[in-house]
């Protein structure tokens, strides 16, 4: 039988509490309940041992948390590393991690963090303040180009770390920072003893590739890399020095091994899950979720529909400044993409209700802006998903000088037929299906579209490096409810400002306005003022449409029924956020 669970009733209260906790000058959370213990939770006492098999949609691009940009690499960072102050994915509140306690100055600019004693990396070397200072130095180095660097720039200045003693550090901000403690969650602590030399030599980006031998790796997470099989799987083994313990003082994690299988498709992933080859799934597709619930083996499964999440799917066009004679064909088509009325016409002709119904079988929500319904605290509720209107879209194109030929082909003011391609990642069937619907919708305007599904790593390279694409369908979100988690997307200098990433200065006036509002709201302590500023950001993004927002899928997860402490959340990694406390009940202990 399918187990349906909605987002907890108290979520809105928790989100408000999280917001207030983010910038409370002079506050000091109580230390954890003992060396390495978790904050209170509903977790059950587990049975040690066994192996859990999970799935990844693609191979991670790196084991290096500083450079983790793709979703599989970010999941791997979560499994193999730890942070100073952690966002509990279930409560959405901050909690002690490698910093057992901290205090904040009255003006909100100085954090004093007291580190846990007796913590060791997976290779047995001790963790102390030197590792913390080294970690922030690496993340802040512009030459390293970490995707998370912009999170550590406050009031235009990088945060400053200072070692007080072996177990105390201070972090000073140039001004108040509304996200407060939440910024630490994305910064994985690094082993200075292993990475100082390659960092000094300028070769840090070559360290910790997915095939790196386990004896050259050290992390503070519950697992560490063990065996990599190209195109097949990555096996993680239990970190014997992991710092967390359960309430009875037993060292975590309970599991001995975590196997991450690279699934060639969502269907293959679901089939393996149903057959028992895979034990736990995040982001089950709606079609497979419905099929699994109706299957003969559904009694062996625990399936969860958490309702709207934080992820959002969208279409966007290539608006990069292409230098010289690079990609002349793409540059020619950019003349269409840069026109706001063209983007608005595309948005109006896309049938979001059809995408929700056909691709997600109703387990999704149409979008009118960049913040989905799952984010109840920050969503601008005035932004409704636009109803499809072919006539309005045609009128916009006519006003912009486009004409519809006798052959039904849309032509630009120079008479050139409007044709372009949409790339998306082939491993995500929903996005391929969305692309097909968009392709059909645009045909109603006389626009010919070619859908090009490609491998995820190739897609990332095109988007962020070569810029060899016309348009793309992709998805983002799920990291945190706070706007801080989206700053690398909306800031023009951000590495995930996908339509034209890492701008030296804003190309458009509206991007400059978004930069100003994002900077202000990230440093605004007054919660109501911050909400108004982020509402304005959403309004501008909905009007300018750098992304054509499509739908936000429900968060769907599943595990075999005998997996203890399975409590998926809307925050990523949804099903594996508490991997350290997952265990097999005695009735089905895994080998």
PANUKE-552432 format. One line per field, with one value per residue: x, y, z of N, C-alpha, C in turn. Coordinates in steps of 0.2 Angstrom, whole numbers, m for minus. Layout:
BEGIN
n.east: [X  ...] $
n.north: [Y  ...] $
n.up: [Z  ...] $
ca.east: [X  ...] $
ca.north: [Y  ...] $
ca.up: [Z  ...] $
c.east: [X  ...] $
c.north: [Y  ...] $
c.up: [Z  ...] $
This chain:
BEGIN
n.east: [4  2  11  6  12  11  18  25  13  18  27  27  28  41  49  48  54  66  70  71  81  92  98  101  107  119  115  117  117  113  126  129  122  132  149  149  136  119  107  91  80  68  73  76  84  97  102  118  128  127  123  118  110  109  104  111  108  118  135  145  154  165  175  179  174  174  173  161  148  138  123  124  138  136  128  136  146  139  138  151  157  158  151  152  141  125  111  97  89  76  70  73  80  95  109  121  136  151  156  153  146  142  143  136  140  134  131  130  140  151  156  159  166  166  175  172  180  192  189  191  198  194  205  211  218  219  206  206  207  215  212  200  202  210  201  192  200  203  190  187  196  198  204  202  189  177  160  153  158  153  144  150  154  151  142  150  163  175  172  181  192  199  210  209  212  217  204  195  188  186  174  172  161  158  147  130  122  109  107  114  119  116  124  135  132  135  148  160  172  189  204  219  231  231  228  235  247  244  235  244  252  244  236  224  212  214  214  206  198  184  189  199  210  206  215  220  212  202  189  176  164  150  153  166  175  177  177  177  168  169  156  147  146  149  156  154  162  160  165  177  180  170  162  149  137  125  111  113  127  133  144  141  141  127  127  138  142  138  132  132  123  125  112  105  94  78  68  74  80  69  64  74  73  61  63  72  86  90  89  84  76  77  68  58  51  35  27  33  31  17  16  23  16  5  9  12  21  20  18  30  36  40  32  33  24  28  22  22  39  55  62  63  58  63  64  77  86  101  110  123  138  145  161  170  172  166  155  145  132  124  125  119  105  103  99  85  82  86  76  63  50  49  53  43  32  35  34  20  14  17  11  8  m1  m3  9  10  0  2  16  19  8  m1  6  13  16  11  21  23  33  50  50  45  29  32  41  35  37  45  40  33  17  9  12  6  4  5  m9  m11  m10  m12  m15  m12  2  5  2  12  23  21  21  34  40  40  34  21  23  16  18  17  28  37  44  59  62  71  67  72  69  62  71  77  87  84  92  94  96  99  97  86  70  58  61  65  53  45  52  48  34  35  41  30  21  27  27  14  16  23  36  50  57  71  74  87  93  106  121  123  135  141  131  132  145  143  134  141  154  158  147  139  125  107  95  89  82  81  83  83  86  80  90  90  78  80  83  97  102  100  107  118  112  104  112  122  135  136  140  130  121  113  109  118  132  143  146  156  152  135  125  113  101  91  96  106  98  92  104  107  95  96  108  105  94  101  108  100  92  79  66  53  56  66  58  50  60  65  53  52  63  58  47  53  61  50  44  55  59  72  73  61  48  42  36  35  39  31  39  45  48  56  58  63  53  58  69  76  72  69  65  61  64  59  70  86  99  85  81  92  97  99  108  117  110  102  96  95  81  80  73  76  90  103  116] $
n.north: [m6  11  24  39  55  71  88  92  99  109  116  129  137  132  137  151  151  147  157  168  163  164  177  182  192  190  178  161  145  130  118  103  87  79  73  72  69  69  82  82  71  61  49  31  18  10  m5  m11  m13  m21  m17  m4  0  13  25  35  48  51  50  57  72  75  71  81  93  107  110  105  105  99  90  76  76  85  78  68  75  78  65  61  71  84  99  114  121  114  112  105  94  89  97  109  119  126  117  111  105  101  112  113  123  140  158  174  191  207  215  207  203  196  179  167  152  136  122  104  93  79  75  66  65  54  46  46  57  71  83  101  119  124  117  122  136  134  128  139  148  142  140  154  158  166  160  147  146  141  135  139  151  164  164  167  180  195  211  215  211  197  185  184  174  169  160  156  147  130  124  134  146  162  171  184  196  208  216  214  199  191  177  171  158  148  149  141  128  124  123  112  104  104  93  99  93  85  92  105  105  102  113  125  123  125  115  110  108  96  86  73  67  57  44  43  35  27  29  41  50  60  63  70  65  53  42  35  35  20  9  11  9  12  20  12  10  18  13  16  16  13  26  24  34  42  56  57  51  39  41  32  32  25  23  31  29  17  8  m3  m1  9  9  17  16  20  24  20  25  33  23  11  13  12  m1  m8  m5  m10  m23  m25  m23  m11  m1  11  26  43  56  50  47  53  45  32  32  31  18  10  10  4  m9  m27  m29  m19  m19  m22  m10  7  21  38  53  69  81  98  103  111  111  117  117  123  133  140  152  155  167  172  183  180  179  187  177  166  153  157  154  152  164  172  168  172  185  184  178  187  197  203  202  190  180  181  178  164  159  161  153  140  126  123  117  105  99  97  87  77  74  73  67  74  76  88  106  120  134  151  159  160  153  139  132  124  131  139  151  160  162  172  175  182  179  171  156  158  157  147  155  156  165  178  176  176  189  196  192  197  211  213  212  200  188  177  165  160  146  143  145  154  169  180  198  200  190  177  160  155  145  133  124  113  108  95  85  69  58  62  58  65  78  77  73  85  94  89  92  106  108  104  114  126  124  129  142  143  140  130  117  108  94  90  78  75  68  71  77  82  91  100  105  112  122  129  131  130  136  132  131  133  134  128  115  113  110  117  120  115  114  123  132  146  161  163  152  152  162  161  159  170  181  191  188  176  158  149  157  154  158  167  165  171  185  199  212  217  214  219  231  227  216  221  228  217  211  221  221  207  208  217  210  199  204  210  212  213  203  205  216  210  200  208  213  201  197  207  204  191  196  204  194  186  195  198  186  178  165  153  149  133  120  114  99  87  80  65  49  34  18  2  m7  m12  m4  6  21  29  44  54  71  87  94  93  81  71  58  53  61  58  48  43  37  28  11  m7  m17  m31  m41  m40  m39  m33  m40] $
n.up: [0  m4  5  10  13  19  18  34  46  54  47  42  54  58  48  50  62  59  51  60  68  60  61  74  84  97  101  107  103  113  117  109  115  120  116  100  98  91  87  96  89  79  78  77  87  80  71  69  54  38  21  10  m5  m16  m29  m42  m54  m63  m66  m53  m55  m48  m33  m26  m14  m15  m28  m32  m42  m50  m47  m43  m38  m28  m19  m16  m9  2  8  11  18  31  39  48  55  53  43  48  38  41  51  46  53  60  67  79  72  66  73  90  97  96  96  93  89  96  85  75  67  70  72  84  85  92  91  90  100  98  86  70  54  40  37  49  54  65  66  66  71  61  50  47  45  33  25  22  16  4  m2  m4  m13  m28  m39  m38  m40  m34  m34  m23  m18  m19  m9  2  1  8  9  m1  2  6  19  34  42  58  68  85  95  95  94  92  82  74  64  54  47  35  37  44  41  34  32  41  52  42  31  33  30  17  16  15  26  24  23  28  29  18  6  6  m1  m15  m17  m15  m25  m36  m41  m36  m42  m49  m40  m31  m40  m47  m48  m39  m28  m13  m2  m4  0  11  23  33  34  35  27  16  0  m8  m19  m36  m51  m67  m75  m69  m54  m38  m23  m6  9  27  37  49  58  61  68  73  85  91  103  112  113  104  90  74  56  55  45  35  22  8  m8  m23  m37  m54  m63  m79  m84  m78  m78  m78  m65  m57  m60  m55  m42  m38  m40  m30  m31  m30  m15  m10  m15  m22  m28  m37  m52  m58  m65  m63  m49  m48  m54  m46  m34  m38  m41  m39  m29  m20  m7  m1  m1  4  0  m2  m4  m3  m7  m14  m18  m17  m29  m46  m63  m79  m94  m104  m113  m122  m118  m117  m119  m134  m139  m152  m167  m162  m162  m173  m178  m167  m161  m171  m169  m156  m157  m158  m145  m136  m136  m126  m129  m137  m128  m119  m127  m130  m117  m115  m124  m120  m113  m97  m89  m96  m96  m82  m81  m91  m90  m76  m71  m63  m51  m48  m49  m58  m63  m60  m57  m49  m37  m29  m23  m12  m4  7  15  8  m5  m18  m18  m26  m39  m52  m61  m79  m90  m104  m120  m136  m145  m139  m138  m152  m155  m148  m155  m168  m165  m162  m174  m181  m193  m200  m211  m227  m228  m215  m207  m195  m197  m194  m193  m204  m212  m210  m206  m190  m181  m169  m157  m143  m129  m117  m102  m105  m96  m88  m89  m88  m91  m104  m109  m106  m115  m127  m127  m126  m138  m147  m143  m147  m160  m164  m165  m177  m175  m177  m168  m163  m152  m142  m133  m121  m113  m95  m90  m102  m105  m95  m98  m110  m106  m96  m100  m115  m121  m132  m137  m140  m133  m117  m107  m90  m72  m55  m38  m21  m11  0  10  11  3  1  m4  m17  m22  m31  m42  m46  m44  m55  m56  m52  m53  m57  m64  m76  m89  m93  m86  m73  m74  m77  m74  m72  m87  m91  m86  m78  m72  m64  m55  m49  m43  m34  m25  m21  m14  m4  3  8  18  26  42  47  45  38  30  22  16  8  m1  m8  m13  m23  m31  m36  m44  m54  m60  m65  m74  m83  m87  m89  m86  m92  m82  m78  m71  m55  m48  m37  m22  m22  m15  m10  m1  3  14  26  30  42  50  39  33  22  15  10  7  m1  1  m2  2  8  17  31  31  40  50  45  44  43  48  59  52  39  36  27  17] $
ca.east: [0  6  10  6  14  11  23  22  9  21  32  27  31  48  52  48  59  73  72  73  87  97  101  99  113  120  112  122  114  116  130  126  121  138  153  147  129  115  102  86  76  63  77  76  90  98  106  124  130  124  124  112  111  105  105  112  106  124  142  148  159  171  175  181  168  175  171  155  143  132  119  127  143  134  125  142  149  135  139  158  160  154  151  153  134  122  104  94  84  69  67  75  83  102  111  128  139  158  156  148  142  144  140  136  141  128  130  128  145  157  154  164  164  170  175  172  187  192  186  197  196  193  212  214  222  215  203  206  205  219  208  194  205  213  195  189  205  202  183  187  201  195  207  199  182  172  153  150  162  149  140  155  155  145  144  156  170  175  172  188  193  205  211  210  216  216  197  191  189  181  172  170  158  159  141  125  121  103  107  117  122  115  129  140  130  137  155  163  178  195  210  224  237  232  227  238  252  241  233  249  255  239  233  219  207  216  213  200  193  180  193  205  211  203  220  222  206  200  183  173  157  149  156  172  175  180  178  174  168  167  149  143  144  154  155  157  163  159  171  178  182  165  161  142  135  118  109  116  134  136  147  137  134  125  128  145  143  133  133  129  123  123  106  105  87  73  64  79  81  62  64  79  70  55  66  76  93  91  85  81  76  75  66  55  46  28  24  35  28  11  16  26  11  0  12  11  26  20  18  37  39  37  32  31  23  29  19  27  45  59  64  59  60  62  67  80  90  108  111  130  141  150  167  173  168  164  148  141  125  121  125  113  99  103  95  78  82  87  70  59  43  50  53  36  28  37  31  13  12  19  5  10  m6  m2  15  8  m5  5  23  19  2  m4  10  17  12  13  25  23  39  56  50  39  24  35  44  30  39  48  36  29  11  5  14  2  7  1  m13  m9  m14  m8  m16  m8  9  6  2  18  28  19  23  41  42  40  28  20  23  11  20  16  34  38  51  61  61  75  65  75  65  64  72  83  87  83  96  92  100  95  95  80  65  53  64  65  46  44  55  43  28  37  42  24  18  30  25  8  18  27  43  53  62  74  75  93  95  113  123  123  142  141  127  136  151  140  131  146  161  158  141  137  118  102  91  90  77  84  80  87  82  80  96  88  72  82  85  104  104  99  111  123  108  101  117  124  142  135  142  124  117  114  108  124  135  149  147  161  147  128  124  107  99  87  101  109  93  92  110  106  90  99  113  102  90  105  111  94  91  72  63  48  59  69  53  48  65  65  47  53  67  54  43  57  62  44  43  60  60  78  71  54  47  37  33  38  37  31  45  42  54  54  63  60  49  62  74  74  74  68  61  63  62  59  77  90  97  79  81  99  99  100  111  121  106  98  98  91  78  82  69  79  97  107  123] $
ca.north: [0  17  28  46  60  78  92  93  104  115  118  137  139  131  141  157  151  147  164  172  160  166  183  183  194  189  171  156  139  126  113  96  83  75  73  69  67  72  85  78  69  55  43  25  15  5  m12  m10  m18  m21  m13  0  2  19  27  42  48  51  49  63  75  75  70  87  97  114  111  101  109  95  87  70  78  88  72  64  79  77  59  60  77  87  106  117  122  111  113  99  93  88  103  115  123  125  113  110  99  101  117  111  128  146  164  180  197  210  219  202  203  192  173  163  145  131  115  98  90  72  73  64  63  46  43  45  63  75  89  107  125  125  114  127  142  132  127  145  151  138  142  161  160  167  156  140  146  137  138  142  157  170  164  170  187  199  218  215  208  191  184  184  169  169  155  159  142  124  122  140  151  168  172  191  198  216  218  209  194  188  170  169  152  144  149  136  121  122  123  106  105  100  91  103  89  82  97  111  105  104  120  129  122  127  109  108  105  89  82  70  65  51  38  44  29  29  31  48  54  60  67  70  62  46  37  37  31  13  6  15  5  17  18  7  12  20  10  20  12  16  30  22  39  47  60  57  45  39  43  27  33  20  27  30  26  10  4  m4  1  12  8  21  14  25  21  23  29  32  17  6  14  10  m8  m11  m3  m14  m30  m26  m22  m4  m1  18  31  50  59  45  50  53  39  26  32  28  11  6  10  m1  m15  m32  m29  m12  m20  m22  m4  12  26  44  59  75  87  102  104  117  111  119  115  129  133  146  154  156  175  174  187  176  183  186  173  160  150  162  152  153  171  175  166  176  191  182  176  193  201  201  199  184  176  181  174  157  158  161  147  134  123  121  112  99  96  94  82  72  72  72  64  78  76  94  112  125  139  158  163  155  150  135  132  120  136  143  157  165  162  178  172  186  177  165  153  161  152  147  159  156  172  183  175  178  196  198  191  202  218  213  212  193  187  170  164  156  139  142  146  160  172  186  204  199  185  171  156  154  138  132  117  113  103  93  79  62  54  64  57  70  84  75  74  92  97  87  96  113  108  104  120  131  123  133  149  142  139  123  116  101  92  86  75  73  66  77  80  86  97  105  108  117  128  133  132  131  140  129  128  138  134  122  114  111  111  119  120  109  115  126  137  153  164  163  146  154  168  160  159  176  186  191  186  169  152  146  162  150  161  171  165  174  191  203  217  216  215  222  236  223  211  226  229  210  211  226  218  201  209  220  206  194  207  213  208  213  198  208  220  205  197  212  213  195  197  211  200  187  200  206  188  184  200  198  179  174  158  152  144  128  117  111  92  85  76  58  45  27  13  m5  m6  m14  1  10  29  32  49  59  78  91  97  88  75  70  51  51  67  55  41  40  33  22  4  m13  m20  m38  m45  m39  m36  m33  m43] $
ca.up: [0  m4  11  7  18  17  22  41  48  58  43  42  60  58  43  53  67  56  48  66  71  56  62  81  88  104  103  108  104  117  114  108  121  122  111  93  98  86  91  97  83  80  75  81  88  74  71  65  49  32  15  7  m12  m18  m36  m44  m61  m67  m62  m50  m59  m44  m26  m22  m12  m17  m35  m33  m46  m52  m42  m40  m34  m22  m15  m14  m4  8  11  13  21  36  39  55  57  49  42  48  33  43  55  43  57  60  73  79  68  69  78  95  99  93  98  88  92  96  79  70  62  72  75  87  84  96  88  94  102  97  79  66  47  39  37  56  56  68  63  71  68  55  44  46  41  27  21  20  11  m2  m5  m6  m18  m35  m44  m37  m44  m31  m35  m17  m16  m19  m3  7  0  12  8  m6  5  9  26  37  47  62  73  91  97  91  94  92  77  73  57  54  41  34  39  46  36  36  31  47  52  37  26  35  28  11  16  18  29  20  26  26  28  11  1  6  m6  m22  m17  m15  m32  m41  m44  m32  m47  m51  m34  m29  m46  m45  m48  m34  m23  m6  2  m5  1  19  24  39  33  37  22  12  m6  m8  m25  m41  m57  m72  m79  m65  m47  m33  m17  m1  15  33  40  56  63  60  74  76  89  93  109  117  113  98  84  68  54  57  39  33  15  4  m15  m27  m43  m59  m67  m86  m85  m73  m79  m75  m58  m54  m61  m50  m35  m37  m39  m24  m33  m26  m9  m8  m21  m21  m35  m41  m57  m56  m68  m59  m43  m48  m56  m40  m30  m41  m42  m34  m24  m17  0  1  m2  8  m5  1  m8  1  m10  m18  m15  m19  m36  m52  m70  m83  m101  m104  m119  m122  m118  m116  m124  m137  m141  m159  m172  m159  m163  m177  m179  m161  m160  m175  m166  m150  m159  m156  m138  m132  m136  m121  m131  m139  m122  m116  m132  m128  m110  m115  m128  m116  m109  m91  m86  m100  m93  m75  m82  m95  m88  m69  m69  m58  m46  m49  m49  m63  m60  m63  m54  m48  m30  m29  m17  m6  0  10  18  3  m12  m19  m20  m32  m46  m54  m68  m84  m94  m111  m125  m143  m149  m136  m140  m159  m155  m146  m160  m173  m162  m162  m181  m184  m197  m201  m219  m230  m226  m208  m203  m192  m199  m191  m197  m210  m217  m208  m202  m183  m179  m164  m154  m135  m126  m110  m100  m107  m90  m85  m94  m87  m95  m112  m111  m106  m121  m133  m126  m128  m146  m150  m142  m151  m167  m165  m167  m183  m173  m178  m163  m162  m145  m142  m126  m121  m106  m91  m90  m108  m105  m90  m101  m115  m102  m92  m103  m122  m123  m138  m137  m141  m127  m113  m101  m84  m66  m50  m31  m16  m7  6  9  12  m3  1  m8  m24  m24  m36  m48  m47  m45  m62  m55  m50  m57  m59  m67  m81  m96  m95  m80  m71  m78  m73  m72  m75  m94  m92  m80  m73  m68  m59  m50  m45  m39  m28  m21  m18  m9  2  7  11  23  30  47  47  41  34  24  18  12  2  m6  m12  m18  m29  m35  m40  m48  m59  m64  m68  m80  m88  m90  m90  m86  m93  m77  m80  m66  m49  m46  m30  m20  m22  m13  m8  1  5  21  32  31  48  50  32  34  17  16  3  6  m4  m2  1  5  11  22  37  30  45  55  42  46  42  54  59  48  32  37  21  17] $
c.east: [4  5  11  7  14  17  21  18  12  26  33  30  38  52  53  54  66  75  74  79  93  101  100  105  113  118  118  118  117  120  126  126  127  142  150  140  125  110  96  82  72  67  76  83  91  102  112  125  125  126  118  114  106  107  107  111  112  130  143  154  166  170  177  175  168  172  165  150  137  129  122  133  141  131  131  146  145  136  146  161  155  155  151  146  130  114  101  88  77  66  68  78  91  103  118  130  147  160  151  144  145  140  141  136  134  126  129  134  151  154  160  162  169  169  175  179  186  189  192  194  196  200  215  218  217  212  204  205  210  216  203  197  207  207  192  194  204  195  183  192  198  198  205  192  177  165  150  154  158  145  144  157  149  147  150  163  169  175  179  188  199  205  213  214  215  209  193  193  184  180  169  167  158  152  136  124  115  103  110  121  121  120  135  139  133  145  158  170  184  200  216  230  237  231  231  244  249  238  238  252  250  236  228  213  208  215  206  195  189  184  199  205  209  209  223  216  205  194  181  166  156  152  162  172  179  182  174  174  165  160  145  141  150  152  158  157  162  166  172  179  176  163  154  141  128  117  112  124  137  138  142  142  133  127  136  146  137  136  129  129  121  118  106  99  83  69  68  80  75  62  68  77  65  58  70  84  95  86  81  81  74  72  63  51  39  25  26  32  21  11  19  20  6  3  11  15  26  20  25  40  36  38  29  30  23  26  24  33  48  62  60  62  59  66  71  84  97  109  118  133  146  155  168  168  166  156  144  134  121  120  120  106  98  99  88  78  83  81  65  52  44  50  46  31  29  33  23  10  13  13  7  5  m5  4  14  4  m1  12  23  13  m2  0  15  13  15  16  23  29  44  55  44  35  27  39  39  31  41  44  32  22  7  7  11  5  2  m3  m11  m13  m10  m9  m12  0  10  6  8  23  27  22  30  44  42  34  28  19  17  12  19  22  35  44  52  60  65  72  67  70  67  65  78  82  86  87  93  96  96  93  89  74  60  55  63  57  43  46  50  37  29  38  35  20  20  28  18  10  22  34  45  58  65  76  82  95  102  115  124  130  143  137  130  141  148  137  136  153  161  153  138  130  114  98  91  84  81  80  85  83  83  86  94  82  74  85  93  106  103  103  116  119  106  106  121  131  142  137  136  119  117  113  114  129  141  151  152  157  140  127  118  105  95  91  104  104  92  98  109  101  93  104  110  98  95  108  106  92  83  69  58  51  63  64  51  53  65  58  48  58  63  50  47  59  56  43  48  61  67  77  63  52  41  33  37  36  36  37  42  48  51  60  59  58  53  68  72  76  73  63  63  60  61  66  81  96  91  79  87  101  102  103  115  117  101  101  93  88  80  79  72  86  100  114  128] $
c.north: [6  21  35  51  67  82  93  99  110  118  126  140  138  135  148  157  150  153  168  170  162  172  186  185  192  182  166  149  134  121  107  92  79  75  69  67  71  77  81  77  63  49  37  22  10  m1  m11  m15  m17  m16  m10  2  8  20  34  42  49  51  56  66  75  73  76  92  104  115  107  106  105  92  81  71  81  83  69  68  78  70  58  66  80  95  108  118  119  112  106  98  92  94  109  120  121  121  112  104  99  106  115  116  135  152  169  186  201  214  213  201  198  185  170  156  140  125  110  96  82  70  71  63  56  43  43  52  67  81  95  113  127  122  119  133  140  131  134  149  148  140  149  163  160  162  149  140  141  139  141  148  163  170  167  177  191  206  219  213  201  190  183  179  170  163  158  154  136  122  128  144  157  169  179  193  206  219  213  205  190  181  167  162  147  144  143  129  119  122  117  107  101  98  95  99  85  87  103  111  106  111  125  129  123  121  106  105  98  84  79  69  58  45  38  38  32  31  38  53  54  65  66  67  55  40  40  33  25  10  9  10  10  15  14  9  15  17  14  15  16  20  28  27  44  50  59  50  45  41  38  27  28  25  26  31  19  6  3  m1  4  12  13  19  19  22  24  27  28  26  11  6  11  2  m11  m10  m9  m22  m31  m25  m15  m3  6  22  38  52  54  49  49  46  32  26  29  20  7  5  5  m8  m21  m32  m23  m13  m21  m15  2  18  32  50  65  81  91  103  110  117  114  118  122  128  140  146  156  164  177  178  182  180  181  182  167  159  156  161  153  160  175  173  170  182  190  182  182  198  198  198  192  179  175  177  166  155  157  155  140  132  120  116  105  95  93  87  76  69  69  68  67  79  82  100  117  131  146  162  157  152  146  135  128  125  141  150  162  166  169  175  176  183  170  162  155  155  153  151  159  163  177  182  177  185  199  198  196  209  218  212  205  192  179  169  160  148  138  142  153  163  179  192  204  194  178  167  155  147  137  125  118  107  102  87  73  58  56  64  63  77  83  76  81  95  95  91  103  113  108  111  126  130  127  140  149  142  132  122  109  100  88  84  73  71  72  80  84  92  102  109  113  123  132  135  134  136  138  126  134  139  127  121  110  112  113  118  114  109  117  131  144  155  164  157  147  159  167  159  166  182  186  188  178  163  149  151  159  153  165  171  169  180  195  209  215  218  220  226  232  218  215  227  223  210  215  223  212  203  213  215  200  197  211  209  208  208  201  212  215  202  201  213  207  194  201  207  195  190  202  200  185  188  199  191  177  167  158  147  140  125  115  104  91  81  69  53  38  23  7  m4  m8  m9  6  17  32  37  55  66  81  94  91  87  71  63  50  56  64  49  38  36  29  16  m1  m16  m27  m42  m45  m36  m38  m36  m38] $
c.up: [0  2  9  14  16  21  29  42  51  53  43  48  60  54  46  58  65  53  54  69  67  58  69  85  95  106  103  108  109  114  113  114  123  116  105  93  93  91  91  90  84  78  80  82  83  75  67  60  43  26  12  0  m14  m26  m37  m52  m66  m63  m59  m54  m55  m37  m22  m21  m14  m24  m37  m36  m48  m46  m39  m36  m28  m17  m12  m8  3  12  13  17  26  36  47  58  52  48  42  43  35  47  51  47  58  67  73  75  71  73  84  98  96  96  93  92  92  89  73  65  64  75  78  88  88  93  92  95  100  91  74  59  46  38  44  58  59  64  69  67  62  49  42  42  34  22  18  15  4  m6  m7  m11  m25  m40  m44  m40  m41  m32  m29  m15  m15  m12  3  6  3  11  4  m4  7  16  28  43  51  67  79  95  93  90  94  86  77  65  57  47  41  36  41  40  37  36  37  47  46  31  27  32  22  10  19  20  26  25  24  25  21  5  1  1  m13  m22  m18  m22  m38  m44  m41  m37  m49  m46  m33  m35  m44  m45  m43  m29  m16  m1  1  m4  9  19  31  39  35  33  19  6  m5  m15  m30  m48  m62  m75  m75  m58  m44  m26  m11  5  21  35  47  61  63  67  77  80  90  100  115  117  108  92  78  62  56  51  38  27  12  m3  m19  m34  m48  m64  m74  m87  m79  m72  m76  m68  m55  m54  m56  m43  m33  m36  m33  m25  m30  m21  m7  m14  m19  m28  m39  m46  m56  m59  m65  m52  m43  m50  m50  m35  m32  m42  m37  m28  m19  m9  3  1  3  3  m1  m4  m3  m1  m13  m14  m17  m26  m41  m58  m74  m90  m101  m111  m118  m123  m117  m121  m128  m141  m149  m164  m169  m160  m167  m178  m173  m160  m165  m172  m159  m151  m157  m148  m134  m132  m131  m123  m134  m134  m119  m121  m131  m122  m111  m119  m125  m112  m102  m88  m90  m97  m86  m76  m85  m92  m81  m66  m63  m52  m47  m49  m54  m60  m64  m61  m52  m41  m30  m23  m11  m2  2  12  13  m3  m12  m22  m25  m39  m48  m60  m73  m88  m101  m116  m131  m146  m146  m138  m147  m159  m153  m151  m166  m171  m163  m169  m184  m188  m198  m208  m221  m229  m219  m204  m201  m194  m195  m196  m204  m214  m215  m205  m195  m182  m174  m161  m146  m133  m119  m108  m101  m102  m87  m90  m94  m92  m102  m114  m111  m113  m127  m133  m128  m136  m149  m149  m146  m159  m169  m167  m174  m181  m174  m173  m164  m155  m146  m135  m126  m114  m102  m91  m96  m108  m100  m94  m106  m111  m99  m95  m111  m124  m130  m138  m138  m135  m123  m108  m96  m78  m60  m43  m27  m11  0  5  9  5  m4  m4  m15  m27  m30  m43  m50  m48  m51  m62  m54  m55  m60  m62  m75  m88  m98  m88  m79  m74  m73  m70  m75  m82  m95  m85  m75  m69  m63  m54  m46  m41  m33  m23  m17  m13  m3  6  10  17  28  35  48  42  36  28  19  13  6  m3  m11  m16  m24  m34  m40  m45  m55  m64  m68  m74  m85  m91  m93  m90  m87  m88  m79  m75  m60  m47  m39  m28  m18  m20  m11  m5  3  13  27  33  36  47  43  33  28  18  10  2  3  1  1  5  9  16  29  36  35  50  52  44  44  48  53  54  41  32  30  22  17] $
